Amino acid sequence: MSSLNEHVQQNRNGKDEALEAILAAIVAQAAELQDYADSPRAAEGLKNLAEAYAWLHRPGQPH
């Protein structure tokens, strides 16, 4: 049973690391969007990062 608990904990740690990385990328992309407010590519990148975060944070919800 501890093997299952270890597996769950490792997956949670990986998910938390992924969420933190996506949040950092969102902050960086938002800063870039301020510099290039008329850039559709920058806006699309921010939208894609937000969707990735949503999928990790609430995987059971439609996005």
C-alpha contacts under 8 A as a table, 3 or more apart, distances in Angstrom:
res1	aa1	res2	aa2	distance
1	M	4	L	5.29
1	M	5	N	6.48
2	S	5	N	4.90
2	S	6	E	5.99
3	S	6	E	5.07
3	S	7	H	6.17
4	L	7	H	5.04
4	L	8	V	6.20
5	N	8	V	5.13
5	N	9	Q	6.14
6	E	9	Q	5.09
6	E	10	Q	6.11
7	H	10	Q	5.17
7	H	11	N	6.23
8	V	11	N	5.15
8	V	12	R	6.19
9	Q	12	R	5.02
9	Q	13	N	6.13
10	Q	13	N	5.04
10	Q	14	G	6.16
11	N	14	G	5.04
11	N	15	K	6.07
12	R	15	K	5.00
12	R	16	D	6.07
13	N	16	D	5.09
13	N	17	E	6.15
14	G	17	E	5.07
14	G	18	A	6.14
15	K	18	A	5.03
15	K	19	L	6.13
15	K	56	L	7.08
16	D	19	L	5.07
16	D	20	E	6.16
17	E	20	E	5.14
17	E	21	A	6.15
18	A	21	A	5.06
18	A	22	I	6.13
19	L	22	I	5.13
19	L	23	L	6.08
19	L	53	Y	6.25
19	L	56	L	6.95
19	L	57	H	7.44
20	E	23	L	5.08
20	E	24	A	6.18
21	A	24	A	5.14
21	A	25	A	6.22
22	I	25	A	4.95
22	I	26	I	6.08
22	I	49	L	6.50
22	I	52	A	7.51
22	I	53	Y	6.28
23	L	26	I	4.96
23	L	27	V	6.30
23	L	53	Y	7.43
24	A	27	V	5.20
24	A	28	A	6.30
25	A	28	A	5.03
25	A	29	Q	5.96
25	A	49	L	7.37
26	I	29	Q	5.04
26	I	30	A	5.94
26	I	46	L	6.21
26	I	49	L	6.16
26	I	50	A	7.12
27	V	30	A	5.13
27	V	31	A	6.24
28	A	31	A	5.19
28	A	32	E	6.33
29	Q	32	E	4.99
29	Q	33	L	6.09
29	Q	42	A	7.02
29	Q	45	G	7.23
29	Q	46	L	5.92
30	A	33	L	4.91
30	A	34	Q	6.46
30	A	46	L	6.72
31	A	34	Q	5.25
31	A	35	D	6.88
32	E	35	D	5.17
32	E	36	Y	6.24
32	E	42	A	7.23
33	L	36	Y	4.88
33	L	37	A	5.09
33	L	39	S	7.35
33	L	42	A	5.72
33	L	43	A	6.65
34	Q	37	A	5.28
36	Y	39	S	5.41
36	Y	42	A	7.25
37	A	42	A	7.92
37	A	43	A	7.97
39	S	42	A	5.37
39	S	43	A	6.48
40	P	43	A	5.09
40	P	44	E	5.99
41	R	44	E	4.99
41	R	45	G	6.08
42	A	45	G	5.09
42	A	46	L	6.32
43	A	46	L	5.13
43	A	47	K	6.23
44	E	47	K	5.03
44	E	48	N	6.12
45	G	48	N	5.09
45	G	49	L	6.22
46	L	49	L	5.15
46	L	50	A	6.20
47	K	50	A	5.10
47	K	51	E	6.23
48	N	51	E	5.10
48	N	52	A	6.21
49	L	52	A	5.03
49	L	53	Y	6.21
50	A	53	Y	5.10
50	A	54	A	6.19
51	E	54	A	4.96
51	E	55	W	6.16
51	E	63	H	7.00
52	A	55	W	5.17
52	A	56	L	6.38
53	Y	56	L	5.25
53	Y	57	H	5.95
54	A	57	H	5.07
54	A	58	R	5.69
54	A	59	P	7.20
54	A	63	H	7.22
55	W	58	R	5.48
55	W	59	P	4.69
55	W	60	G	7.95
55	W	61	Q	7.75
55	W	63	H	7.10
56	L	59	P	5.55
58	R	61	Q	5.72
59	P	62	P	7.86
